[in-house]
Amino acid sequence: MSKKLLILLPLCLALFAAVWGFAAGDASDPLASLSYLKGTFSDAVDSRVEEKLNASDAALLSGTDTGTAVPSGAGFVWAEDRLKQGDVLYGTTGVTVMLLAGQGTVTYPSGTVVDATDGKAVPSGAALQANHRYIVAEDTTAGFTVTSKTAVVDHEGGTFTYSAETDYNAMAAALKTMHLFKGSFTGYGQGFDLEVAPTRLQALIMFIRVLGEEEQALAWTGTTPFTDIQKGSQAEKYVGYAYSMGYTNGYSATQFKPAGAVNAWQYTEFVLRAMGYSSVANTNLSDTLTRAQTAGVLTAGEAEMLQRDKFLRAELVYVSYYALDAWLPDGSRTLGDLLQEKGVFTSWEREEARSMVTGWRL
């Protein structure tokens, strides 16, 4: 473990004590200005760390270094974690937390947690703001709790306790292992983007993968009647292939609306079509979730959840993952069996994916 990391925490504690010593305030007034936190404070830390490192190096060279006592929580390193609802990151003095996606709250019985982005203390129980840096102050123990189904947290230090809530993150990783879910180009959270609503294009691509026909789609050449699909793009291949196969009619005769929103009924209908329980001719989706229960694709609890909650990529992943265990209409095999036979994934990849997901269905 580097000396710089060992020295950084006690130095930060001293600086925190100095800040709170001369800057009184409450949750509505800045304890320290934003310019102070980003300027003087940061510069002072760097300067003091450098002094300590130079002194330590000198001691090592002279043979007089007897070792440094490492305080609890020292040696912090930045890490990024995908979390689920009810997971808690506990942090003591000096721990830094940033919420990159999802929702969460911070609670603490006493002391202070400062929003370094705004230069203000935050009250216990406050909701976390995305991309704000929160620092646990001296003599404080705080819990940062995920309140959304999934979240991505960047943190320096801290320890976790994990809940028994549904793990949509694990399902996304499992689908990725089976080449059914590739995520986006987002630079954090493995690109899963489970916290955002899926688009019509994303839902269509997932549908084609569940069909086991992605290779055919990417090899497709032709034209589409949709003016809002970029010519020569990969999106045109997916949309054009699906249109040519009769899987989708588009939004209208000339528009597909690739960035448009998808709801639970529309995506579940896609899955039912992929399995042979429905077809593009069925345009009445009011009973889609009921038909999905009859087909064994959804449980009653899952149908209730889809009707109640906003449909995000987390829900898309959930429906897609458990659809693999549903039987096809002829009762010969499951959707997962069919995709394995088509060579979409191997038996080893399938078992590896299954080992990632624990817990019970809704």
ABEGO torsion letter per residue (X at the ends): XBAAAAAAAAAAAAAAAAAAAABBEBAABBABBAAAAABAAAAAAAAAAAAAAAAAAAAAAAGABAEBBBBBGBGBBBBBBBBBBGBBBBBBBGBBBBBABEBBBBBBABEBBBBAAAGBBBBBGBBBBBGBBBBBBBGBBBBBBBABABBBBBBBEEBBBBBABBBAAAAAAAAAAAGABAEBABABGGGAGAABBBBAAAAAAAAAAAAGAAAAAAABBEBBABAABBBGBAAAAAAAAAAAAGABAEABAABAGAABBBBAAAAAAAAAAAAGABBAABABAAAAAAAAAAAGABBAAAAAAAAABBBBAAAAAAAAAAAAABBBAAGABBAAAAAAAAGABBAAAAAAAAAABBEBBX
